[in-house]
Amino acid sequence: YLMRYAQSRAITKGVLVRFEFEHGSGKYWLAEQKNDVIGRDDEAFVKFSNKMGKNFSLPDGLTLGSEGLTILFYPDGNIEKQAVKLCGEVSCLIISTREQRGHVNVFEAEK
């Protein structure tokens, strides 16, 4: 849901939106490019000022199998090609934007 929101926000506001994962803490959040800044470094982005800008946490027992990463959502609807592995006690899921342009897919994966 949050990734779909990030994509919609990028399109409607005409700015880059970043979905950010923090490895180790299990926290994730959305940030958008500042209006007066061009670039993709951390200083060019600010967390959303609405409820979607808060820090979210993975549920207990779920871990991020990928290193801390970001996924960029572009104003034209495209999404940066990335894959994130989330693992529970029994199985893992891959959340991927690699397969189909502008789409987020979820696949089962081996632990």
C-alpha positions in Angstrom: 0.0 0.0 0.0 2.7 2.4 0.9 4.6 1.9 -2.4 1.4 2.6 -4.3 1.0 5.7 -2.4 4.6 6.7 -3.1 4.0 6.2 -6.8 0.8 8.2 -6.8 2.4 11.1 -4.8 5.3 11.2 -7.3 2.9 11.5 -10.2 0.5 14.0 -8.7 3.2 16.3 -7.2 5.7 15.9 -10.0 8.6 15.1 -7.7 10.9 12.2 -7.0 9.6 10.1 -4.0 11.9 7.7 -2.1 10.8 4.6 -0.1 13.6 4.1 2.4 14.5 1.0 4.3 16.9 1.1 7.3 18.7 -2.3 7.6 18.9 -3.6 11.2 16.1 -1.5 12.7 13.3 -2.8 10.4 12.2 0.8 10.0 11.0 2.3 6.7 9.5 5.6 5.6 8.7 7.9 2.6 10.5 11.0 1.6 10.1 13.4 -1.3 12.5 15.6 -3.2 12.5 19.2 -1.9 11.1 21.7 -4.4 14.2 23.8 -4.7 16.8 21.0 -4.8 18.0 19.0 -7.7 19.7 15.7 -6.9 19.3 12.3 -5.3 21.5 12.5 -2.3 20.0 12.5 1.3 20.0 16.3 1.5 17.7 16.6 -1.5 14.9 14.7 0.3 12.6 15.4 3.2 10.2 13.0 5.0 6.5 13.6 4.1 4.8 16.1 6.4 1.6 14.0 6.6 0.9 10.7 8.4 2.7 8.8 5.6 6.0 10.5 6.6 6.3 8.7 9.9 8.6 5.9 10.6 6.9 2.5 10.1 8.3 -0.7 11.6 8.3 -4.2 10.3 6.1 -6.5 12.4 7.8 -8.6 15.1 9.4 -11.8 13.6 9.8 -10.2 10.1 13.3 -9.2 9.0 14.7 -7.3 6.0 16.9 -9.6 4.1 18.4 -6.9 1.9 20.8 -4.2 3.0 19.4 -0.8 3.7 18.2 0.6 0.4 15.9 3.1 -1.3 13.4 2.7 -4.1 12.8 5.8 -6.2 9.4 6.6 -7.6 9.4 9.0 -10.6 6.9 11.6 -11.7 6.2 9.7 -15.0 5.0 6.7 -13.0 8.2 4.6 -13.4 9.8 2.9 -10.4 13.5 2.2 -9.8 14.2 -1.4 -10.4 14.9 -3.0 -7.0 14.0 -6.1 -5.0 13.6 -6.3 -1.2 13.6 -9.7 0.6 11.4 -9.9 3.8 11.8 -13.1 5.9 9.6 -14.5 8.6 10.3 -17.6 10.7 9.1 -20.0 8.1 9.4 -18.3 4.7 10.4 -15.2 2.7 8.8 -12.9 0.3 10.5 -10.8 -2.4 8.9 -7.4 -3.1 10.1 -6.4 -6.6 9.8 -3.6 -9.0 12.1 -5.3 -11.6 9.6 -7.4 -13.6 7.1 -4.9 -15.0 7.6 -1.2 -15.5 5.6 0.9 -13.0 4.4 -2.2 -11.0 5.2 -3.7 -7.6 5.2 -7.5 -7.5 5.4 -9.9 -4.5 6.9 -13.4 -4.9 7.5 -16.3 -2.5 11.2 -17.0 -2.0 13.4 -19.6 -0.3 14.6 -18.8 3.2 
